[in-house]
Amino acid sequence: MEFKEILFESDQGIAIMTLNRPDIRNAITHREIIDEIEYVCKMVSSDINTKVLIVTAVDPAYSSGGNVKDMKERKGMFHGTPAQIMENYQRNIQEVLLAVYGVEIPTIAAINGSAVGAGCGLALMCDIRVASKKATFGETFLNVGLIPGDGSAFTLPRAIGMGKACELIFTAATIDAETALSLGLINCVVDHEKLLDKAKEIAAEIASKPPQALRLTKKLIRAGQHSTLQHVMEESAAFQCLCHYTEDHMESLNAMFEKRKPAYKGK
């Protein structure tokens, strides 16, 4: 695919997807960018050599989520009858956010600027969140007379707890990166010019792990958000026996005893 809405690069198992529509503050509600994001999500999930996906954006914003101009003019995904708009949400903004959530490798949001509405939702769909000191966050749906249509009612309470999530959603307040860090919404804050370096540093550490076990670990963590302890234990046992029969498991043990770095092959 030839990318027009995003930038994509991959090196040494680390893929970087960069939203590239600064003219509309990297909104993610038009079909073209949705198709490109979904394509990348499927591509990295199907490539065993890709270990981590970083999701970032061209300055100044991370993502405004929905295109408010389109909302005002009732066009694009905001056009049609109530039933049509419901379907538009499911087949557009919700579809692309679920694609990011469903990526089979660890994902890191490198948040370079404003992440509001579904833009905040996009960051929440990633496993790890690194923010620039310039970043801001807001569940701002109520400010435009809407509800969180991006899954944040599910992801935000799991990230920061029910009470704080309700406060952010009900007040529709915008918070800075340091406040987001104190709430546990993000993992760390760095100087703006060091944002991608920090994301790559974390990604490189993750990418050094055995690929199959890494993917199964993410799958297990996600299952833990929806399942009982007993079910997670059963799934853990099943995944563990698969790992024991991988070549990478034996390579880990051999490298440990031989006091060298392991060379994983994803087998």
Residue pairs with C-beta under 8 A, 6 or more apart in sequence:
1 36
1 39
3 20
3 36
4 32
4 36
5 19
5 20
5 21
5 32
5 33
5 36
6 17
6 18
6 19
6 20
6 33
6 36
6 37
6 40
7 16
7 17
7 18
7 20
7 58
8 15
8 16
8 17
8 18
8 40
9 15
9 16
10 16
10 44
10 50
12 204
12 207
13 49
13 50
13 51
13 52
13 207
14 50
14 51
14 52
14 54
14 200
14 203
14 204
14 207
15 40
15 44
15 50
15 52
15 53
15 54
16 53
16 54
16 56
16 196
17 37
17 40
17 53
17 54
17 55
17 56
18 56
18 57
18 58
19 26
19 28
19 33
19 55
19 56
19 57
19 58
19 62
19 63
20 26
20 57
20 58
21 27
21 33
21 58
22 57
22 58
22 59
22 60
22 61
24 64
24 67
24 69
25 60
25 61
25 63
25 64
25 114
26 57
26 58
26 61
26 62
26 63
26 64
26 119
27 33
27 63
27 64
27 65
27 66
27 67
27 119
28 34
28 37
28 63
28 65
28 66
28 93
28 96
28 118
28 119
28 122
29 65
29 66
29 67
29 70
29 76
29 77
29 78
29 92
29 93
29 118
30 67
30 70
30 76
30 77
31 92
33 96
34 92
34 93
34 95
34 96
37 96
37 99
37 100
38 95
38 96
38 99
40 53
41 53
41 99
41 100
41 102
41 103
42 99
43 50
44 50
44 53
44 103
44 104
44 105
45 102
45 103
45 104
45 105
48 211
48 212
48 266
49 211
49 266
50 105
51 105
51 106
51 203
51 206
51 207
51 209
51 211
51 214
52 105
52 106
52 107
52 108
52 203
52 206
52 207
53 103
53 105
53 106
53 107
53 108
54 107
54 108
54 109
54 110
54 196
54 199
54 200
54 203
55 100
55 107
55 108
55 109
55 110
55 122
55 123
55 126
56 62
56 109
56 110
56 111
56 112
56 195
56 196
56 199
57 63
57 112
57 113
59 112
59 113
60 112
60 113
60 114
60 134
61 112
61 113
61 114
61 115
61 119
62 109
62 111
62 112
62 113
62 114
62 115
62 119
62 122
62 123
62 135
63 114
63 115
63 116
63 118
63 119
63 122
64 114
64 116
64 117
64 119
65 93
65 116
65 117
65 118
65 119
65 120
65 121
65 122
65 150
66 78
66 93
66 117
66 118
67 76
68 144
70 76
70 77
70 78
71 78
71 144
77 85
77 88
77 89
77 92
77 93
78 85
78 88
79 85
79 88
80 88
89 149
93 118
93 149
93 150
94 149
94 150
94 151
97 118
97 121
97 122
97 125
97 150
97 151
98 125
98 151
100 107
100 122
100 125
100 126
101 125
101 151
104 215
104 218
104 219
105 214
105 215
105 218
106 127
106 128
106 203
106 206
106 214
106 218
107 125
107 126
107 127
107 128
108 126
108 127
108 128
108 129
108 130
108 199
108 202
108 203
109 122
109 123
109 126
109 128
109 129
109 130
110 130
110 195
110 196
110 198
110 199
111 123
111 129
111 130
111 131
111 132
111 135
111 137
111 177
111 186
111 195
112 132
112 134
112 135
112 192
112 195
113 132
113 134
113 135
113 136
114 135
114 136
114 138
114 174
115 122
115 123
115 135
115 136
115 137
115 138
116 136
116 137
116 138
116 139
116 140
116 174
117 138
117 139
117 140
117 141
117 150
118 149
118 150
120 137
120 138
120 139
120 152
121 148
121 150
121 151
121 152
121 155
122 150
123 129
123 137
123 186
124 151
124 152
124 155
124 156
124 159
125 151
125 155
127 218
128 187
128 202
129 185
129 186
129 187
130 186
130 187
130 188
130 190
130 195
130 198
130 199
130 202
131 177
131 180
131 181
131 186
131 188
131 189
131 190
131 195
132 177
132 189
132 190
132 191
132 192
132 195
133 177
133 178
133 189
133 190
133 191
133 192
134 177
134 192
135 176
135 177
135 180
135 186
135 189
136 174
136 175
136 176
136 177
137 174
137 175
137 177
137 180
137 185
137 186
138 168
138 172
138 173
138 174
138 175
139 148
139 152
139 156
139 168
139 169
139 172
140 172
140 174
141 147
141 148
141 149
141 169
141 172
142 169
142 170
142 172
143 172
147 153
148 156
148 169
152 169
153 169
156 165
156 168
156 169
156 185
157 165
157 166
158 225
159 165
159 184
159 185
160 168
160 183
160 184
160 185
161 184
164 183
167 173
168 175
175 183
177 186
177 189
178 189
180 186
180 189
181 188
181 189
187 202
188 198
190 198
206 214
209 264
210 246
210 248
210 249
210 251
210 252
210 262
210 264
210 266
211 248
211 264
211 266
212 242
212 243
212 246
212 248
212 266
212 267
213 243
213 246
213 248
213 249
216 239
216 242
216 243
219 239
220 232
220 235
220 236
220 239
223 231
223 232
223 235
224 232
227 235
243 249
246 267
247 265
247 267
248 262
248 264
248 265
248 266
248 267
251 262
251 263
251 264
251 265
252 262
254 262
255 261
255 262
255 263
256 262
